Amino acid sequence: MFRTVKIVAALVVLGTGAQAQDASIEDVITSQLQAFVDRDVAQAWEYASPMIQGMFGTPENFGLMVRTGYPMVWDNSDVQFLDRTEFQSRTRQEVQVQGPGGLFYILDYQMIETPNGWQINSVQVIPAPEVFS
């Protein structure tokens, strides 16, 4: 009986591996966005890649950069996950967030997989398309 339970558990884990990996990217981004809303910069720092941590040196410097340079990340709401692409060992996840003043932004998150799991390696704001009248 115990052996049957182990086999079933192994099959469940193997069968959900890809889904767990996909969900973990969204989990990391969601968790960091929530940490900023909660003003828990130390927690948000944990989701940043080693490169980002090396650039800013401390959670406080990182938080200051996000607060001044990415107000839509600092004060985010209404998060929606859009397209995900893989290109040359890079994973990019587009995320729509509502920022200050109710404006919506599309963010391009570059994700890397590290020994600590998925981490955020960069975030870029995707400019809105020009509208011609």
C-alpha positions in Angstrom: 0.0 0.0 0.0 2.7 2.5 1.0 4.6 1.7 -2.3 1.4 2.5 -4.3 1.1 5.8 -2.6 4.7 6.7 -3.4 4.2 5.8 -7.1 1.0 7.8 -7.4 2.7 10.8 -5.7 5.6 10.5 -8.1 3.3 10.5 -11.1 1.4 13.6 -9.8 4.7 15.5 -9.3 6.0 14.5 -12.8 2.7 15.3 -14.4 2.5 18.8 -12.9 6.2 19.8 -13.4 5.7 22.1 -16.4 2.6 23.7 -14.8 4.5 24.3 -11.6 7.4 26.0 -13.5 4.9 28.2 -15.4 3.1 29.1 -12.3 6.3 30.0 -10.4 7.2 32.8 -12.8 3.8 34.4 -12.2 4.1 33.7 -8.5 7.5 35.4 -8.3 6.2 38.5 -10.1 3.0 38.6 -8.1 4.9 38.2 -4.9 7.3 41.0 -5.7 4.5 43.3 -6.8 2.6 42.6 -3.6 5.8 43.2 -1.5 6.1 46.7 -3.1 2.4 47.4 -2.3 3.1 46.3 1.3 6.3 48.5 1.3 8.3 45.4 2.2 11.4 46.3 0.1 13.5 43.6 1.8 11.0 41.0 0.6 10.8 42.5 -2.9 14.6 42.4 -3.0 14.6 38.6 -2.6 12.9 38.2 -6.0 15.6 40.3 -7.8 18.3 38.4 -9.7 22.0 38.4 -8.5 22.7 40.9 -11.3 20.1 43.4 -10.1 21.2 42.9 -6.5 24.8 43.6 -7.6 23.8 46.8 -9.4 21.9 48.3 -6.4 23.9 46.8 -3.5 21.1 47.1 -0.9 17.4 46.7 -0.7 17.1 50.4 0.2 18.8 51.5 -3.0 16.7 49.1 -5.0 13.5 50.3 -3.3 14.4 54.0 -4.0 15.0 53.1 -7.7 11.6 51.4 -8.0 9.8 54.1 -6.1 11.2 56.9 -8.3 11.7 55.2 -11.6 8.8 52.7 -11.7 5.8 54.3 -9.9 3.5 51.8 -11.6 5.4 49.0 -9.9 5.6 50.7 -6.5 1.9 51.5 -6.5 0.5 48.7 -8.6 -3.0 47.1 -8.7 -5.1 45.0 -11.1 -2.3 42.8 -12.3 -2.9 40.7 -15.5 -0.5 38.3 -17.1 -0.2 38.5 -20.8 2.2 36.9 -23.3 5.2 34.9 -22.4 8.1 34.3 -24.8 11.2 32.2 -24.8 14.2 33.4 -26.8 17.8 32.3 -26.6 17.6 31.0 -23.0 15.6 34.1 -21.9 12.1 34.1 -20.6 10.0 37.2 -21.0 6.7 37.7 -19.3 4.4 40.7 -20.2 2.4 42.0 -17.4 -0.3 44.6 -17.4 -0.6 46.7 -14.2 -2.7 49.6 -13.1 -0.5 52.3 -11.7 -1.1 55.7 -10.0 -3.9 57.7 -11.4 -5.6 54.6 -12.7 -3.4 54.4 -15.8 -2.5 51.0 -17.3 1.0 49.9 -18.2 2.5 46.9 -20.0 5.7 45.7 -18.3 8.2 43.3 -19.9 9.7 41.2 -17.2 12.9 39.3 -18.1 13.1 36.2 -15.9 16.1 33.9 -15.2 16.1 30.5 -13.6 18.7 30.3 -10.8 19.5 27.7 -8.2 17.0 29.6 -6.0 14.3 29.4 -8.6 12.9 32.0 -11.0 14.2 35.6 -10.4 13.5 38.9 -12.0 16.5 40.0 -14.1 15.0 43.2 -15.5 11.7 45.1 -16.1 11.0 47.5 -18.9 7.9 49.6 -19.6 6.6 48.8 -23.1 5.7 52.2 -24.7 2.1 52.6 -25.7 1.6 52.6 -29.5 1.2 56.0 -31.1 -2.4 56.9 -32.0 -2.9 58.9 -35.2 -6.1 60.8 -35.8 
